[in-house]
């Protein structure tokens, strides 16, 4: 496994831990589905992380995330 992939995995673990602590069950499911879609789409690792932080922040604050994806 290359260094960039390892770094992305570590960042995703952190994001997942924050999501688990901050989100309700339905919001966690939405976050997970969106995360998986970004990764499957082949997005750049850093872009995935930045997008997920924004998505997570919006979900945790109860904001609409329609404009994010």
Secondary structure, 3 states (H helix, E strand, C coil): CCHHHHHHHHHHHHHHHHHHHHCCHHHHHHHHHHHHHHHHCCCCHHHHHHHHHHHHHHHHCCCCCCCCC
